[in-house]
């Protein structure tokens, strides 16, 4: 398909934009990562290590994946843009899967916290959940080891499920709040479904996108989070105590799936390009 094209639509991917530039073809990038290039984060709560990590990620992003002009950037927090990017960037809201967007009109609040974690971090997180005997947790993760099954078999407040895309959306629709990795998908779906989110980032220099997402979450007032190494009882307790506050902010912000709007923007760009 890349042998001949007139217009390319790309998320964060290096090959196709480079091909488009070589062939002098128009392309449009739609992603959240390029925000780290054009956002003005002064006064937004980033520390010295964050700024250092940002510089490394900016360098890697600039050499790896060209950004279009204009470019579409999706975010849940309205970071200001650097002056040189103000006429180049179109900021939009969250983009989520159709099957999740369709749940937004049928959301309820049940008495459980939905947890979506990978096996690589659950050894740190599950012991903390175990301490909250009065909170019901529904955990989606990879299959437990025999030792883990034995260790948590007498914990009726923790319900385990293997990762299943068929049944997961209904739990997402019904949960009180979400504990999940600090990835774009988790953020977007939680915001549109108005679910307070505790985001757990993996940390490290190449995970700055997750750190930026976590910063956006905190600044939006819709949740909290930390790196997985810093996840503890105190942080989770604070999150649970502020659920009503986060819920009220989510209602006020009223995030909507922006997919249709972005599609219209892209179609308009294609029509203008084909007329030239």
N, C-alpha and C positions, 0 to 999 in steps of 0.2 A: 504493500500500500504506500510505502514511502517513495516509490519510484517516481510518482508524479502526483502532485497535489497543488491546489490553489491557496489553501488556507489551513492552518494547523491550530488545534485547540489542545493545550497542554497543561497538566498540573506540574508538580515539581519533578521534572524529568530532563536529563541533560541532552539526550541524543536528538530528539526531534527539533528543538529550537535551534541547535547548531546546524542541522541540515537546512532548516528554513532560512537561516541567515546566509549560508553558503549559496543557496539557490535564489536568494532575494525574494523569498515568499513571505507573506504576512503571517504572523502567528500571534496568539493571545495566550498568556499564562494566567491560570486560575489556581491560586494556592494560598496558604497561610504563612508559609516559610519566608517568602520574600519581604514580609513585614520587618524582619530583622535588619534588612538593608535600608529601608526608607523611613522607618518609624523614629520619632523623637522621644526617647525614653527618659529624658531628664525629669527628675522628680517623681518617677513611677515606681520607686522602691527597689531598683536593682543595686546590688552591692558590687564591690570591687572585683570579686571573682566573676560575677555575671558579666561585667563589662569586658573583662579579659576574654571570657568564653565567646562573647558576642563578636569580638574582633576576629577570632579564629574562624567562626562560622560564617561571618561576612566574607572573608577571603575565600573560603571553600565554595561558598554559594556563587560568588562572582565568577570564579573560574570554571565552575562545573555546569551551571544551568543558567543560561541567559534569560533575563526578564524582558518581557515584551513592552512596547510603548504604544498604547496604554497597557497597563496590567491590572488585573482584577485581584484584589486581596480580600480574603474573608477573615473576619475577626469578630469576637464577642465583646471587645472593648475598643472604644474609639480613641486609639492612640493618635496624637497629632503626628503629622508628617513633616519631614525635613523640607525646607523651602524648595529645594531643587527637584523634589518628587511630587509636589502638590498638583501639578498639571498632568502628571503621568499616571497617577494611581486612582483607581476606582475602588473604594472600600464598600464591601457588602457584608451582610449578616451571615449566619451559619448556613451551610449546605448539608442536608441530611438525606438519607435514603428514603425513597417514596413510602416504603412500608412502615417506617418509623414516623414520618410526617403525618401519615393517615391516622396514627394513634392519638395525635394531639387533641382531637375533639372528644376523646373518650378516656381521658386520664382520670384516675382516682388515686387516693392516698391511703394505702394499707399500712399495717403496723410492722413493716420490716424494712431493713436497710439492704439494698442490693449491692453485692460485692463482685467485681469482675477483676480477677487477678491471674497473672501467669505463675507457673510453678517456681520461677526464678526468684520471686519476692514473697511467696506465701509463707515461707519459714519465718520471715520477719513479722508478717502481719497477722497470721492466724493466732499466735499466742496472745496478742493484744485483744483480738475479738473474743477470745475465750474468757477474758476477765469481765466482760460486760454481760453478766448472766441475765439481766433484765431487758436486754435488747435482742430482738430476733434478727439474725443475719441469714440471708440467702446468698450462698457463695457459688459463683460459676468459675470453674478452673479446670485445668487438666486433671486426668485421673489421679486420685490420691494413691500414695504408696501404702503398702500393708501396714507399715508402722504408723502412718498418719491416720489411717482408718481406725486403728486401735486406739490411738491417742485421743481422737475426737469423737469416738462412738458414744460416750456418755455426756455429750454436750448437746442437749435437745434444742438449745437456742441457736445452734448453727446448722443450717440445712445445706447440703452440698449437691451440686449438679455439675455434670461434665458440660463443657462449652457446647451449646446447642443453639444454632441460629433459628430454629423453629419455635422453641418455647421461650427463648430469652426475651423477645420483644414484649410479651405479655407481662413478664415480671418487671420489665422496664416501665411499662405503663402504670403498674400498680404500686411501685415501691414508694417509701417515704423519702428516701434520699439514696445517693449512689456513692460508693467508694470504688474508684477505678484508676487505671493508668492515666497519665496526663497527656493523652493523645488527642488529636483533633476530633476524631469520631465521638469519643466519650463526651468531650466538651459540648459539641454541637447538639447531640441528641439530648443531653441533660438540660441544656438551656431551652430548647424548643418545647420539651415536655414539662418544663418548669419543675425540675428536680434538683434540689441542692446537691452540690457535688464536692466530695473530698477527693482531690486529685493527687496521685502518688507518682512522682517522676522518678526516672531511673538515675538521674544525676549524671555528672561527667561532662567533659568538654563538648562531645558531639551530640549531647541531648539538650542543647540550648533551646531548641524549639519547644520542648516540654517545659523548660523553665519559663520561657516567655508566655506560654499558655497558662501556666500556674499564676504568673504575675497578673495576667489579664483577668483571671478568675477572681483573684483577691481584690483587684481594683474595681471590678464590676459589683462586688458585694453579694455575689451569688453562691459563694462557697469558700473553701479553704483547701490547704494541701501542704505537702512537703516532699522531700526526697524519701525514698523507701528506707534509707538508713536512719532517718530521723523520725520515722513513724513510731508513735508510742501512745500509751494510755492517755496522757495529758492532752495531747493534740487531738485525739479522737473525741475525748470528753468535751473539749471546747467546741468542736464542730457540732456535736449532738446538742449541746446547750443553746446553740445559735440557729437551730433549724428553722424556727418560726421567722426569725429575722431574714434569713436567706430566702425563705419562701415568699415573704412579702416583697422583697426586692425583685425576685423573678416575675412576680405578678405585675409589678410596676414597669419593668423593662419590656415584658411581653415579646420576647424573641420569637421571630417567625422564620420558617424555612424560606430562604431567599433563592431557591433553585430556579423558579420561574423567572424571576427578575434577571438573574445572571444569564439564563438562556436568551432572553429578549435582548440583552446587551450584546451578546455574541452574534446573534442573528443580524442585528443592526450593523455591527462591524463587518460581517461577511458581505452584506448587501452593498455597503459603501465601497468595499474593496473590489467587488466584482464589477462595479460601475466604472472604476478607474481604468 
